[in-house]
Amino acid sequence: MGKQQVVGRLVWSMAILRIVLNDQVLEPEHVCQNCPLASHSGAPRWLRGRLGCGHPTQRGDAQEPLAFECAMGFRVVALR
């Protein structure tokens, strides 16, 4: 495994997650704390660049952040 791949994984493991609504951007802790699929601390299940409680969505281009739809229907984006 090359050094660049390891660095990429480290960056994504430390991604900042946000919930995107039509007119708001929220921290996941405000939304996920009541979700039965969230971690013990009420955070999304984020592991190795993947949202464990959702699935990836289509990206328009490489400049857009990674985007997911959680099991509850919210759009979650990962920012580096």
mmCIF file of the N, C-alpha and C atoms, coordinates in Angstrom:
data_MODEL
# 
_entry.id   MODEL 
# 
loop_
_atom_site.group_PDB 
_atom_site.id 
_atom_site.type_symbol 
_atom_site.label_atom_id 
_atom_site.label_alt_id 
_atom_site.label_comp_id 
_atom_site.label_asym_id 
_atom_site.label_entity_id 
_atom_site.label_seq_id 
_atom_site.pdbx_PDB_ins_code 
_atom_site.Cartn_x 
_atom_site.Cartn_y 
_atom_site.Cartn_z 
_atom_site.occupancy 
_atom_site.B_iso_or_equiv 
_atom_site.pdbx_formal_charge 
_atom_site.auth_seq_id 
_atom_site.auth_comp_id 
_atom_site.auth_asym_id 
_atom_site.auth_atom_id 
_atom_site.pdbx_PDB_model_num 
ATOM 1   N N  . MET A 1 1  ? 0.848   -1.176 0.000   1.00 0.00 ? 1  MET A N  1 
ATOM 2   C CA . MET A 1 1  ? 0.000   0.000  0.000   1.00 0.00 ? 1  MET A CA 1 
ATOM 3   C C  . MET A 1 1  ? 0.889   1.233  0.000   1.00 0.00 ? 1  MET A C  1 
ATOM 4   N N  . GLY A 1 2  ? 0.636   2.170  -0.901  1.00 0.00 ? 2  GLY A N  1 
ATOM 5   C CA . GLY A 1 2  ? 1.457   3.363  -1.012  1.00 0.00 ? 2  GLY A CA 1 
ATOM 6   C C  . GLY A 1 2  ? 1.161   4.374  0.077   1.00 0.00 ? 2  GLY A C  1 
ATOM 7   N N  . LYS A 1 3  ? 2.126   5.248  0.292   1.00 0.00 ? 3  LYS A N  1 
ATOM 8   C CA . LYS A 1 3  ? 1.984   6.279  1.319   1.00 0.00 ? 3  LYS A CA 1 
ATOM 9   C C  . LYS A 1 3  ? 0.798   7.197  1.024   1.00 0.00 ? 3  LYS A C  1 
ATOM 10  N N  . GLN A 1 4  ? 0.585   7.531  -0.226  1.00 0.00 ? 4  GLN A N  1 
ATOM 11  C CA . GLN A 1 4  ? -0.499  8.424  -0.599  1.00 0.00 ? 4  GLN A CA 1 
ATOM 12  C C  . GLN A 1 4  ? -1.861  7.824  -0.236  1.00 0.00 ? 4  GLN A C  1 
ATOM 13  N N  . GLN A 1 5  ? -2.040  6.520  -0.429  1.00 0.00 ? 5  GLN A N  1 
ATOM 14  C CA . GLN A 1 5  ? -3.303  5.879  -0.084  1.00 0.00 ? 5  GLN A CA 1 
ATOM 15  C C  . GLN A 1 5  ? -3.554  5.947  1.414   1.00 0.00 ? 5  GLN A C  1 
ATOM 16  N N  . VAL A 1 6  ? -2.511  5.736  2.215   1.00 0.00 ? 6  VAL A N  1 
ATOM 17  C CA . VAL A 1 6  ? -2.667  5.795  3.667   1.00 0.00 ? 6  VAL A CA 1 
ATOM 18  C C  . VAL A 1 6  ? -3.069  7.188  4.089   1.00 0.00 ? 6  VAL A C  1 
ATOM 19  N N  . VAL A 1 7  ? -2.431  8.203  3.527   1.00 0.00 ? 7  VAL A N  1 
ATOM 20  C CA . VAL A 1 7  ? -2.775  9.583  3.863   1.00 0.00 ? 7  VAL A CA 1 
ATOM 21  C C  . VAL A 1 7  ? -4.224  9.867  3.493   1.00 0.00 ? 7  VAL A C  1 
ATOM 22  N N  . GLY A 1 8  ? -4.667  9.406  2.319   1.00 0.00 ? 8  GLY A N  1 
ATOM 23  C CA . GLY A 1 8  ? -6.057  9.617  1.905   1.00 0.00 ? 8  GLY A CA 1 
ATOM 24  C C  . GLY A 1 8  ? -7.039  9.005  2.877   1.00 0.00 ? 8  GLY A C  1 
ATOM 25  N N  . ARG A 1 9  ? -6.747  7.818  3.350   1.00 0.00 ? 9  ARG A N  1 
ATOM 26  C CA . ARG A 1 9  ? -7.634  7.174  4.324   1.00 0.00 ? 9  ARG A CA 1 
ATOM 27  C C  . ARG A 1 9  ? -7.672  7.950  5.626   1.00 0.00 ? 9  ARG A C  1 
ATOM 28  N N  . LEU A 1 10 ? -6.526  8.453  6.046   1.00 0.00 ? 10 LEU A N  1 
ATOM 29  C CA . LEU A 1 10 ? -6.495  9.233  7.285   1.00 0.00 ? 10 LEU A CA 1 
ATOM 30  C C  . LEU A 1 10 ? -7.322  10.497 7.151   1.00 0.00 ? 10 LEU A C  1 
ATOM 31  N N  . VAL A 1 11 ? -7.229  11.148 6.000   1.00 0.00 ? 11 VAL A N  1 
ATOM 32  C CA . VAL A 1 11 ? -8.004  12.365 5.782   1.00 0.00 ? 11 VAL A CA 1 
ATOM 33  C C  . VAL A 1 11 ? -9.498  12.060 5.847   1.00 0.00 ? 11 VAL A C  1 
ATOM 34  N N  . TRP A 1 12 ? -9.922  11.016 5.148   1.00 0.00 ? 12 TRP A N  1 
ATOM 35  C CA . TRP A 1 12 ? -11.354 10.706 5.147   1.00 0.00 ? 12 TRP A CA 1 
ATOM 36  C C  . TRP A 1 12 ? -11.832 10.190 6.492   1.00 0.00 ? 12 TRP A C  1 
ATOM 37  N N  . SER A 1 13 ? -10.958 9.529  7.260   1.00 0.00 ? 13 SER A N  1 
ATOM 38  C CA . SER A 1 13 ? -11.400 9.064  8.570   1.00 0.00 ? 13 SER A CA 1 
ATOM 39  C C  . SER A 1 13 ? -11.632 10.237 9.506   1.00 0.00 ? 13 SER A C  1 
ATOM 40  N N  . MET A 1 14 ? -11.020 11.401 9.180   1.00 0.00 ? 14 MET A N  1 
ATOM 41  C CA . MET A 1 14 ? -11.171 12.588 10.010  1.00 0.00 ? 14 MET A CA 1 
ATOM 42  C C  . MET A 1 14 ? -12.083 13.618 9.337   1.00 0.00 ? 14 MET A C  1 
ATOM 43  N N  . ALA A 1 15 ? -12.918 13.190 8.435   1.00 0.00 ? 15 ALA A N  1 
ATOM 44  C CA . ALA A 1 15 ? -13.792 14.100 7.696   1.00 0.00 ? 15 ALA A CA 1 
ATOM 45  C C  . ALA A 1 15 ? -14.781 14.782 8.635   1.00 0.00 ? 15 ALA A C  1 
ATOM 46  N N  . ILE A 1 16 ? -15.198 15.970 8.235   1.00 0.00 ? 16 ILE A N  1 
ATOM 47  C CA . ILE A 1 16 ? -16.234 16.707 8.955   1.00 0.00 ? 16 ILE A CA 1 
ATOM 48  C C  . ILE A 1 16 ? -17.552 16.382 8.275   1.00 0.00 ? 16 ILE A C  1 
ATOM 49  N N  . LEU A 1 17 ? -18.491 15.865 9.022   1.00 0.00 ? 17 LEU A N  1 
ATOM 50  C CA . LEU A 1 17 ? -19.792 15.496 8.465   1.00 0.00 ? 17 LEU A CA 1 
ATOM 51  C C  . LEU A 1 17 ? -20.812 16.595 8.746   1.00 0.00 ? 17 LEU A C  1 
ATOM 52  N N  . ARG A 1 18 ? -21.674 16.836 7.777   1.00 0.00 ? 18 ARG A N  1 
ATOM 53  C CA . ARG A 1 18 ? -22.749 17.804 7.923   1.00 0.00 ? 18 ARG A CA 1 
ATOM 54  C C  . ARG A 1 18 ? -24.016 17.251 7.295   1.00 0.00 ? 18 ARG A C  1 
ATOM 55  N N  . ILE A 1 19 ? -25.146 17.607 7.873   1.00 0.00 ? 19 ILE A N  1 
ATOM 56  C CA . ILE A 1 19 ? -26.466 17.263 7.334   1.00 0.00 ? 19 ILE A CA 1 
ATOM 57  C C  . ILE A 1 19 ? -26.923 18.464 6.506   1.00 0.00 ? 19 ILE A C  1 
ATOM 58  N N  . VAL A 1 20 ? -27.280 18.226 5.249   1.00 0.00 ? 20 VAL A N  1 
ATOM 59  C CA . VAL A 1 20 ? -27.691 19.313 4.357   1.00 0.00 ? 20 VAL A CA 1 
ATOM 60  C C  . VAL A 1 20 ? -29.187 19.205 4.111   1.00 0.00 ? 20 VAL A C  1 
ATOM 61  N N  . LEU A 1 21 ? -29.901 20.269 4.481   1.00 0.00 ? 21 LEU A N  1 
ATOM 62  C CA . LEU A 1 21 ? -31.333 20.386 4.197   1.00 0.00 ? 21 LEU A CA 1 
ATOM 63  C C  . LEU A 1 21 ? -31.493 21.433 3.101   1.00 0.00 ? 21 LEU A C  1 
ATOM 64  N N  . ASN A 1 22 ? -32.700 21.702 2.673   1.00 0.00 ? 22 ASN A N  1 
ATOM 65  C CA . ASN A 1 22 ? -32.924 22.678 1.597   1.00 0.00 ? 22 ASN A CA 1 
ATOM 66  C C  . ASN A 1 22 ? -32.295 24.035 1.899   1.00 0.00 ? 22 ASN A C  1 
ATOM 67  N N  . ASP A 1 23 ? -32.485 24.540 3.106   1.00 0.00 ? 23 ASP A N  1 
ATOM 68  C CA . ASP A 1 23 ? -32.011 25.875 3.427   1.00 0.00 ? 23 ASP A CA 1 
ATOM 69  C C  . ASP A 1 23 ? -31.125 25.917 4.673   1.00 0.00 ? 23 ASP A C  1 
ATOM 70  N N  . GLN A 1 24 ? -30.624 24.774 5.115   1.00 0.00 ? 24 GLN A N  1 
ATOM 71  C CA . GLN A 1 24 ? -29.806 24.723 6.322   1.00 0.00 ? 24 GLN A CA 1 
ATOM 72  C C  . GLN A 1 24 ? -28.699 23.694 6.194   1.00 0.00 ? 24 GLN A C  1 
ATOM 73  N N  . VAL A 1 25 ? -27.631 23.923 6.939   1.00 0.00 ? 25 VAL A N  1 
ATOM 74  C CA . VAL A 1 25 ? -26.558 22.949 7.093   1.00 0.00 ? 25 VAL A CA 1 
ATOM 75  C C  . VAL A 1 25 ? -26.409 22.734 8.591   1.00 0.00 ? 25 VAL A C  1 
ATOM 76  N N  . LEU A 1 26 ? -26.597 21.499 9.042   1.00 0.00 ? 26 LEU A N  1 
ATOM 77  C CA . LEU A 1 26 ? -26.606 21.197 10.472  1.00 0.00 ? 26 LEU A CA 1 
ATOM 78  C C  . LEU A 1 26 ? -25.479 20.253 10.848  1.00 0.00 ? 26 LEU A C  1 
ATOM 79  N N  . GLU A 1 27 ? -25.039 20.346 12.085  1.00 0.00 ? 27 GLU A N  1 
ATOM 80  C CA . GLU A 1 27 ? -24.097 19.372 12.607  1.00 0.00 ? 27 GLU A CA 1 
ATOM 81  C C  . GLU A 1 27 ? -24.872 18.084 12.874  1.00 0.00 ? 27 GLU A C  1 
ATOM 82  N N  . PRO A 1 28 ? -24.280 16.931 12.592  1.00 0.00 ? 28 PRO A N  1 
ATOM 83  C CA . PRO A 1 28 ? -24.993 15.662 12.750  1.00 0.00 ? 28 PRO A CA 1 
ATOM 84  C C  . PRO A 1 28 ? -25.499 15.408 14.171  1.00 0.00 ? 28 PRO A C  1 
ATOM 85  N N  . GLU A 1 29 ? -24.795 15.922 15.158  1.00 0.00 ? 29 GLU A N  1 
ATOM 86  C CA . GLU A 1 29 ? -25.206 15.684 16.546  1.00 0.00 ? 29 GLU A CA 1 
ATOM 87  C C  . GLU A 1 29 ? -26.599 16.234 16.842  1.00 0.00 ? 29 GLU A C  1 
ATOM 88  N N  . HIS A 1 30 ? -27.011 17.268 16.101  1.00 0.00 ? 30 HIS A N  1 
ATOM 89  C CA . HIS A 1 30 ? -28.344 17.845 16.300  1.00 0.00 ? 30 HIS A CA 1 
ATOM 90  C C  . HIS A 1 30 ? -29.444 16.982 15.687  1.00 0.00 ? 30 HIS A C  1 
ATOM 91  N N  . VAL A 1 31 ? -29.089 16.162 14.719  1.00 0.00 ? 31 VAL A N  1 
ATOM 92  C CA . VAL A 1 31 ? -30.071 15.330 14.020  1.00 0.00 ? 31 VAL A CA 1 
ATOM 93  C C  . VAL A 1 31 ? -29.975 13.872 14.461  1.00 0.00 ? 31 VAL A C  1 
ATOM 94  N N  . CYS A 1 32 ? -28.761 13.370 14.555  1.00 0.00 ? 32 CYS A N  1 
ATOM 95  C CA . CYS A 1 32 ? -28.524 11.940 14.765  1.00 0.00 ? 32 CYS A CA 1 
ATOM 96  C C  . CYS A 1 32 ? -28.730 11.467 16.204  1.00 0.00 ? 32 CYS A C  1 
ATOM 97  N N  . GLN A 1 33 ? -28.752 12.365 17.155  1.00 0.00 ? 33 GLN A N  1 
ATOM 98  C CA . GLN A 1 33 ? -28.841 11.943 18.555  1.00 0.00 ? 33 GLN A CA 1 
ATOM 99  C C  . GLN A 1 33 ? -30.098 11.130 18.860  1.00 0.00 ? 33 GLN A C  1 
ATOM 100 N N  . ASN A 1 34 ? -31.142 11.301 18.087  1.00 0.00 ? 34 ASN A N  1 
ATOM 101 C CA . ASN A 1 34 ? -32.378 10.545 18.307  1.00 0.00 ? 34 ASN A CA 1 
ATOM 102 C C  . ASN A 1 34 ? -32.539 9.360  17.359  1.00 0.00 ? 34 ASN A C  1 
ATOM 103 N N  . CYS A 1 35 ? -31.535 9.126  16.511  1.00 0.00 ? 35 CYS A N  1 
ATOM 104 C CA . CYS A 1 35 ? -31.621 8.048  15.534  1.00 0.00 ? 35 CYS A CA 1 
ATOM 105 C C  . CYS A 1 35 ? -31.209 6.718  16.169  1.00 0.00 ? 35 CYS A C  1 
ATOM 106 N N  . PRO A 1 36 ? -31.984 5.663  15.972  1.00 0.00 ? 36 PRO A N  1 
ATOM 107 C CA . PRO A 1 36 ? -31.616 4.356  16.534  1.00 0.00 ? 36 PRO A CA 1 
ATOM 108 C C  . PRO A 1 36 ? -30.381 3.735  15.866  1.00 0.00 ? 36 PRO A C  1 
ATOM 109 N N  . LEU A 1 37 ? -29.970 4.258  14.714  1.00 0.00 ? 37 LEU A N  1 
ATOM 110 C CA . LEU A 1 37 ? -28.797 3.725  14.018  1.00 0.00 ? 37 LEU A CA 1 
ATOM 111 C C  . LEU A 1 37 ? -27.507 4.468  14.368  1.00 0.00 ? 37 LEU A C  1 
ATOM 112 N N  . ALA A 1 38 ? -27.599 5.538  15.150  1.00 0.00 ? 38 ALA A N  1 
ATOM 113 C CA . ALA A 1 38 ? -26.417 6.333  15.508  1.00 0.00 ? 38 ALA A CA 1 
ATOM 114 C C  . ALA A 1 38 ? -25.556 5.593  16.521  1.00 0.00 ? 38 ALA A C  1 
ATOM 115 N N  . SER A 1 39 ? -24.339 6.095  16.696  1.00 0.00 ? 39 SER A N  1 
ATOM 116 C CA . SER A 1 39 ? -23.428 5.509  17.683  1.00 0.00 ? 39 SER A CA 1 
ATOM 117 C C  . SER A 1 39 ? -23.923 5.817  19.101  1.00 0.00 ? 39 SER A C  1 
ATOM 118 N N  . HIS A 1 40 ? -23.225 5.295  20.083  1.00 0.00 ? 40 HIS A N  1 
ATOM 119 C CA . HIS A 1 40 ? -23.592 5.529  21.489  1.00 0.00 ? 40 HIS A CA 1 
ATOM 120 C C  . HIS A 1 40 ? -23.621 7.016  21.830  1.00 0.00 ? 40 HIS A C  1 
ATOM 121 N N  . SER A 1 41 ? -22.749 7.779  21.176  1.00 0.00 ? 41 SER A N  1 
ATOM 122 C CA . SER A 1 41 ? -22.657 9.214  21.460  1.00 0.00 ? 41 SER A CA 1 
ATOM 123 C C  . SER A 1 41 ? -23.623 10.046 20.610  1.00 0.00 ? 41 SER A C  1 
ATOM 124 N N  . GLY A 1 42 ? -24.456 9.410  19.815  1.00 0.00 ? 42 GLY A N  1 
ATOM 125 C CA . GLY A 1 42 ? -25.413 10.133 18.984  1.00 0.00 ? 42 GLY A CA 1 
ATOM 126 C C  . GLY A 1 42 ? -24.827 10.680 17.702  1.00 0.00 ? 42 GLY A C  1 
ATOM 127 N N  . ALA A 1 43 ? -23.714 10.105 17.265  1.00 0.00 ? 43 ALA A N  1 
ATOM 128 C CA . ALA A 1 43 ? -23.064 10.544 16.027  1.00 0.00 ? 43 ALA A CA 1 
ATOM 129 C C  . ALA A 1 43 ? -23.325 9.529  14.916  1.00 0.00 ? 43 ALA A C  1 
ATOM 130 N N  . PRO A 1 44 ? -23.217 9.963  13.658  1.00 0.00 ? 44 PRO A N  1 
ATOM 131 C CA . PRO A 1 44 ? -23.368 9.012  12.549  1.00 0.00 ? 44 PRO A CA 1 
ATOM 132 C C  . PRO A 1 44 ? -22.286 7.941  12.618  1.00 0.00 ? 44 PRO A C  1 
ATOM 133 N N  . ARG A 1 45 ? -22.570 6.792  12.092  1.00 0.00 ? 45 ARG A N  1 
ATOM 134 C CA . ARG A 1 45 ? -21.592 5.690  12.081  1.00 0.00 ? 45 ARG A CA 1 
ATOM 135 C C  . ARG A 1 45 ? -20.656 5.861  10.887  1.00 0.00 ? 45 ARG A C  1 
ATOM 136 N N  . TRP A 1 46 ? -19.604 6.639  11.074  1.00 0.00 ? 46 TRP A N  1 
ATOM 137 C CA . TRP A 1 46 ? -18.630 6.957  10.036  1.00 0.00 ? 46 TRP A CA 1 
ATOM 138 C C  . TRP A 1 46 ? -17.380 6.133  10.277  1.00 0.00 ? 46 TRP A C  1 
ATOM 139 N N  . LEU A 1 47 ? -16.985 5.325  9.290   1.00 0.00 ? 47 LEU A N  1 
ATOM 140 C CA . LEU A 1 47 ? -15.812 4.479  9.440   1.00 0.00 ? 47 LEU A CA 1 
ATOM 141 C C  . LEU A 1 47 ? -15.112 4.333  8.094   1.00 0.00 ? 47 LEU A C  1 
ATOM 142 N N  . ARG A 1 48 ? -13.846 4.709  8.061   1.00 0.00 ? 48 ARG A N  1 
ATOM 143 C CA . ARG A 1 48 ? -13.010 4.557  6.867   1.00 0.00 ? 48 ARG A CA 1 
ATOM 144 C C  . ARG A 1 48 ? -13.626 5.170  5.610   1.00 0.00 ? 48 ARG A C  1 
ATOM 145 N N  . GLY A 1 49 ? -14.167 6.356  5.732   1.00 0.00 ? 49 GLY A N  1 
ATOM 146 C CA . GLY A 1 49 ? -14.704 7.051  4.568   1.00 0.00 ? 49 GLY A CA 1 
ATOM 147 C C  . GLY A 1 49 ? -16.069 6.583  4.113   1.00 0.00 ? 49 GLY A C  1 
ATOM 148 N N  . ARG A 1 50 ? -16.757 5.845  4.944   1.00 0.00 ? 50 ARG A N  1 
ATOM 149 C CA . ARG A 1 50 ? -18.093 5.332  4.605   1.00 0.00 ? 50 ARG A CA 1 
ATOM 150 C C  . ARG A 1 50 ? -19.082 5.649  5.724   1.00 0.00 ? 50 ARG A C  1 
ATOM 151 N N  . LEU A 1 51 ? -20.308 5.907  5.329   1.00 0.00 ? 51 LEU A N  1 
ATOM 152 C CA . LEU A 1 51 ? -21.379 6.110  6.296   1.00 0.00 ? 51 LEU A CA 1 
ATOM 153 C C  . LEU A 1 51 ? -22.056 4.767  6.520   1.00 0.00 ? 51 LEU A C  1 
ATOM 154 N N  . GLY A 1 52 ? -21.865 4.206  7.701   1.00 0.00 ? 52 GLY A N  1 
ATOM 155 C CA . GLY A 1 52 ? -22.382 2.878  8.005   1.00 0.00 ? 52 GLY A CA 1 
ATOM 156 C C  . GLY A 1 52 ? -23.894 2.815  8.138   1.00 0.00 ? 52 GLY A C  1 
ATOM 157 N N  . CYS A 1 53 ? -24.539 3.956  8.300   1.00 0.00 ? 53 CYS A N  1 
ATOM 158 C CA . CYS A 1 53 ? -25.993 3.981  8.470   1.00 0.00 ? 53 CYS A CA 1 
ATOM 159 C C  . CYS A 1 53 ? -26.671 4.610  7.247   1.00 0.00 ? 53 CYS A C  1 
ATOM 160 N N  . GLY A 1 54 ? -26.045 4.479  6.073   1.00 0.00 ? 54 GLY A N  1 
ATOM 161 C CA . GLY A 1 54 ? -26.616 5.033  4.855   1.00 0.00 ? 54 GLY A CA 1 
ATOM 162 C C  . GLY A 1 54 ? -25.903 4.498  3.628   1.00 0.00 ? 54 GLY A C  1 
ATOM 163 N N  . HIS A 1 55 ? -26.177 5.110  2.488   1.00 0.00 ? 55 HIS A N  1 
ATOM 164 C CA . HIS A 1 55 ? -25.557 4.680  1.239   1.00 0.00 ? 55 HIS A CA 1 
ATOM 165 C C  . HIS A 1 55 ? -25.076 5.904  0.446   1.00 0.00 ? 55 HIS A C  1 
ATOM 166 N N  . PRO A 1 56 ? -24.038 5.721  -0.398  1.00 0.00 ? 56 PRO A N  1 
ATOM 167 C CA . PRO A 1 56 ? -23.523 6.839  -1.194  1.00 0.00 ? 56 PRO A CA 1 
ATOM 168 C C  . PRO A 1 56 ? -24.554 7.325  -2.209  1.00 0.00 ? 56 PRO A C  1 
ATOM 169 N N  . THR A 1 57 ? -24.492 8.606  -2.520  1.00 0.00 ? 57 THR A N  1 
ATOM 170 C CA . THR A 1 57 ? -25.336 9.177  -3.570  1.00 0.00 ? 57 THR A CA 1 
ATOM 171 C C  . THR A 1 57 ? -24.450 9.615  -4.720  1.00 0.00 ? 57 THR A C  1 
ATOM 172 N N  . GLN A 1 58 ? -25.052 9.926  -5.833  1.00 0.00 ? 58 GLN A N  1 
ATOM 173 C CA . GLN A 1 58 ? -24.325 10.329 -7.038  1.00 0.00 ? 58 GLN A CA 1 
ATOM 174 C C  . GLN A 1 58 ? -23.658 11.678 -6.823  1.00 0.00 ? 58 GLN A C  1 
ATOM 175 N N  . ARG A 1 59 ? -22.388 11.788 -7.224  1.00 0.00 ? 59 ARG A N  1 
ATOM 176 C CA . ARG A 1 59 ? -21.667 13.054 -7.175  1.00 0.00 ? 59 ARG A CA 1 
ATOM 177 C C  . ARG A 1 59 ? -21.677 13.676 -8.555  1.00 0.00 ? 59 ARG A C  1 
ATOM 178 N N  . GLY A 1 60 ? -21.864 14.989 -8.627  1.00 0.00 ? 60 GLY A N  1 
ATOM 179 C CA . GLY A 1 60 ? -21.854 15.682 -9.906  1.00 0.00 ? 60 GLY A CA 1 
ATOM 180 C C  . GLY A 1 60 ? -20.476 15.718 -10.528 1.00 0.00 ? 60 GLY A C  1 
ATOM 181 N N  . ASP A 1 61 ? -19.458 16.045 -9.728  1.00 0.00 ? 61 ASP A N  1 
ATOM 182 C CA . ASP A 1 61 ? -18.083 16.047 -10.217 1.00 0.00 ? 61 ASP A CA 1 
ATOM 183 C C  . ASP A 1 61 ? -17.136 15.833 -9.038  1.00 0.00 ? 61 ASP A C  1 
ATOM 184 N N  . ALA A 1 62 ? -15.872 15.716 -9.340  1.00 0.00 ? 62 ALA A N  1 
ATOM 185 C CA . ALA A 1 62 ? -14.873 15.398 -8.312  1.00 0.00 ? 62 ALA A CA 1 
ATOM 186 C C  . ALA A 1 62 ? -14.704 16.523 -7.291  1.00 0.00 ? 62 ALA A C  1 
ATOM 187 N N  . GLN A 1 63 ? -15.143 17.728 -7.620  1.00 0.00 ? 63 GLN A N  1 
ATOM 188 C CA . GLN A 1 63 ? -15.010 18.853 -6.694  1.00 0.00 ? 63 GLN A CA 1 
ATOM 189 C C  . GLN A 1 63 ? -16.078 18.840 -5.602  1.00 0.00 ? 63 GLN A C  1 
ATOM 190 N N  . GLU A 1 64 ? -17.153 18.125 -5.825  1.00 0.00 ? 64 GLU A N  1 
ATOM 191 C CA . GLU A 1 64 ? -18.220 18.047 -4.819  1.00 0.00 ? 64 GLU A CA 1 
ATOM 192 C C  . GLU A 1 64 ? -17.789 17.117 -3.693  1.00 0.00 ? 64 GLU A C  1 
ATOM 193 N N  . PRO A 1 65 ? -18.255 17.392 -2.474  1.00 0.00 ? 65 PRO A N  1 
ATOM 194 C CA . PRO A 1 65 ? -17.895 16.510 -1.363  1.00 0.00 ? 65 PRO A CA 1 
ATOM 195 C C  . PRO A 1 65 ? -18.582 15.151 -1.495  1.00 0.00 ? 65 PRO A C  1 
ATOM 196 N N  . LEU A 1 66 ? -18.023 14.157 -0.807  1.00 0.00 ? 66 LEU A N  1 
ATOM 197 C CA . LEU A 1 66 ? -18.701 12.862 -0.748  1.00 0.00 ? 66 LEU A CA 1 
ATOM 198 C C  . LEU A 1 66 ? -20.070 13.080 -0.141  1.00 0.00 ? 66 LEU A C  1 
ATOM 199 N N  . ALA A 1 67 ? -21.085 12.469 -0.718  1.00 0.00 ? 67 ALA A N  1 
ATOM 200 C CA . ALA A 1 67 ? -22.444 12.640 -0.223  1.00 0.00 ? 67 ALA A CA 1 
ATOM 201 C C  . ALA A 1 67 ? -23.093 11.277 -0.022  1.00 0.00 ? 67 ALA A C  1 
ATOM 202 N N  . PHE A 1 68 ? -23.906 11.203 1.008   1.00 0.00 ? 68 PHE A N  1 
ATOM 203 C CA . PHE A 1 68 ? -24.596 9.977  1.369   1.00 0.00 ? 68 PHE A CA 1 
ATOM 204 C C  . PHE A 1 68 ? -26.035 10.306 1.720   1.00 0.00 ? 68 PHE A C  1 
ATOM 205 N N  . GLU A 1 69 ? -26.892 9.309  1.646   1.00 0.00 ? 69 GLU A N  1 
ATOM 206 C CA . GLU A 1 69 ? -28.244 9.438  2.182   1.00 0.00 ? 69 GLU A CA 1 
ATOM 207 C C  . GLU A 1 69 ? -28.330 8.469  3.342   1.00 0.00 ? 69 GLU A C  1 
ATOM 208 N N  . CYS A 1 70 ? -28.651 9.004  4.511   1.00 0.00 ? 70 CYS A N  1 
ATOM 209 C CA . CYS A 1 70 ? -28.733 8.134  5.683   1.00 0.00 ? 70 CYS A CA 1 
ATOM 210 C C  . CYS A 1 70 ? -30.036 7.338  5.639   1.00 0.00 ? 70 CYS A C  1 
ATOM 211 N N  . ALA A 1 71 ? -30.130 6.352  6.494   1.00 0.00 ? 71 ALA A N  1 
ATOM 212 C CA . ALA A 1 71 ? -31.309 5.480  6.531   1.00 0.00 ? 71 ALA A CA 1 
ATOM 213 C C  . ALA A 1 71 ? -32.577 6.249  6.882   1.00 0.00 ? 71 ALA A C  1 
ATOM 214 N N  . MET A 1 72 ? -32.426 7.399  7.526   1.00 0.00 ? 72 MET A N  1 
ATOM 215 C CA . MET A 1 72 ? -33.586 8.210  7.892   1.00 0.00 ? 72 MET A CA 1 
ATOM 216 C C  . MET A 1 72 ? -33.964 9.207  6.789   1.00 0.00 ? 72 MET A C  1 
ATOM 217 N N  . GLY A 1 73 ? -33.186 9.233  5.676   1.00 0.00 ? 73 GLY A N  1 
ATOM 218 C CA . GLY A 1 73 ? -33.512 10.072 4.542   1.00 0.00 ? 73 GLY A CA 1 
ATOM 219 C C  . GLY A 1 73 ? -32.801 11.400 4.478   1.00 0.00 ? 73 GLY A C  1 
ATOM 220 N N  . PHE A 1 74 ? -31.897 11.692 5.397   1.00 0.00 ? 74 PHE A N  1 
ATOM 221 C CA . PHE A 1 74 ? -31.163 12.954 5.378   1.00 0.00 ? 74 PHE A CA 1 
ATOM 222 C C  . PHE A 1 74 ? -29.949 12.850 4.461   1.00 0.00 ? 74 PHE A C  1 
ATOM 223 N N  . ARG A 1 75 ? -29.580 13.982 3.845   1.00 0.00 ? 75 ARG A N  1 
ATOM 224 C CA . ARG A 1 75 ? -28.370 14.029 3.007   1.00 0.00 ? 75 ARG A CA 1 
ATOM 225 C C  . ARG A 1 75 ? -27.200 14.390 3.911   1.00 0.00 ? 75 ARG A C  1 
ATOM 226 N N  . VAL A 1 76 ? -26.180 13.551 3.910   1.00 0.00 ? 76 VAL A N  1 
ATOM 227 C CA . VAL A 1 76 ? -24.991 13.744 4.740   1.00 0.00 ? 76 VAL A CA 1 
ATOM 228 C C  . VAL A 1 76 ? -23.805 13.953 3.804   1.00 0.00 ? 76 VAL A C  1 
ATOM 229 N N  . VAL A 1 77 ? -23.054 15.024 4.013   1.00 0.00 ? 77 VAL A N  1 
ATOM 230 C CA . VAL A 1 77 ? -21.857 15.272 3.214   1.00 0.00 ? 77 VAL A CA 1 
ATOM 231 C C  . VAL A 1 77 ? -20.630 15.186 4.099   1.00 0.00 ? 77 VAL A C  1 
ATOM 232 N N  . ALA A 1 78 ? -19.528 14.725 3.498   1.00 0.00 ? 78 ALA A N  1 
ATOM 233 C CA . ALA A 1 78 ? -18.253 14.604 4.197   1.00 0.00 ? 78 ALA A CA 1 
ATOM 234 C C  . ALA A 1 78 ? -17.296 15.633 3.620   1.00 0.00 ? 78 ALA A C  1 
ATOM 235 N N  . LEU A 1 79 ? -16.819 16.519 4.449   1.00 0.00 ? 79 LEU A N  1 
ATOM 236 C CA . LEU A 1 79 ? -15.880 17.564 4.036   1.00 0.00 ? 79 LEU A CA 1 
ATOM 237 C C  . LEU A 1 79 ? -14.498 17.222 4.564   1.00 0.00 ? 79 LEU A C  1 
ATOM 238 N N  . ARG A 1 80 ? -13.493 17.445 3.746   1.00 0.00 ? 80 ARG A N  1 
ATOM 239 C CA . ARG A 1 80 ? -12.116 17.199 4.214   1.00 0.00 ? 80 ARG A CA 1 
ATOM 240 C C  . ARG A 1 80 ? -11.595 18.406 4.927   1.00 0.00 ? 80 ARG A C  1 
# 
